[in-house]
Amino acid sequence: MEMTKLRIAVFNMRPDEEEFFSIYGEQYHTELSVTNEPPTLCNLSVTEGCQAVSVITTPIGRELLDAWKAQGIQTISTRTVGYDHIDLAYAKEIGITVSNVSYTPHTVAEYTVMAMLMTIRKMKTILLRYQVQDYSLSQVRGRELGNMTVGVVGTGKIGEMVIRNLSGFGCRIFAFDPYEKESVKAFAQYTNLDTIWKECDMITFHTPALESTYHMVREETLNQMKQGVILINMARGAIMDTDALIKALESGKVAAAALDVIENEGKIYYKDYKYAVTGNHDMALLSTMPNVLMTPHTAFFTDEAVSDMIQYSIESCVAELKNEENPRRIL
Ligand code: COI
């Protein structure tokens, strides 16, 4: 007898995700209702007849949660590590469970080290100049990582992998996390944030967007940092007060930055704005700075990570709907 398949609504499905949804959808015996649109109150037809939803970073608030609840949605899986876009408290209140995924930490960790090296070797300028046949050496002399003190804020899976990757370069590594891990201590010295601000030549952030990490980089903390510090943010835009960062870049307090994320990127990244106006003044200004390397939230984007995101999102929905233990449940 054919069992009724569990139905999962999949939002924001990109063409590169299709092959994995097809593989894992079948493997976990699910039926998928897919759209490339973000979830809104205008596309409730996608969730009709489904019990679970898979989303990425679109904000999901009360109205949408209420509408989905009325349709019979029992669980939401965000196929991202971050879950700050979902109103968790309200989902809990109305009895919808929420889970996230974790994917190979190598993807963001490798990208972080790449961004660090590109930043200290002034690669943005070198590549731009090469395009116009300017092969001169002025302004492109770099620094070596082995002579630097690097601060890693957040030593979850990604932060720890960044530290492991960095350990081969011979730099001094300071780490901060409210939960210290024994496995990190072989490669880095845990310290407090004040010491990170004061001692480090380069600081990289690998923390979630929480109330406690909101604008962790702001005028007051920037003032404590070394003159000419380099900042790397591959985590969440909300960690940095963008206005304060811009001022610090303009004054030279911050010598360079690599930003894969920025405040208010939500409606812009992953779309083609070549012939359109983004209206994001900060992005426009920062992208003109030769010492600021900006990428559109692509640190996660590898074959391995995309496969993990989809497999674990479907697995998580199925576990919830079958009332099985789900290690990915946030609440
Ligand atoms: C996450 O997994 O939290 C990410 O930042 C990647 C995502 C926006 C696709």
Boltz pocket constraint, residues with backbone or C-beta under 6 A from the ligand:
constraints:
  - pocket:
      binder: B
      contacts: [[A, 56], [A, 57], [A, 79], [A, 80], [A, 81], [A, 82], [A, 83], [A, 234], [A, 235], [A, 297], [A, 300]]
      max_distance: 6.0
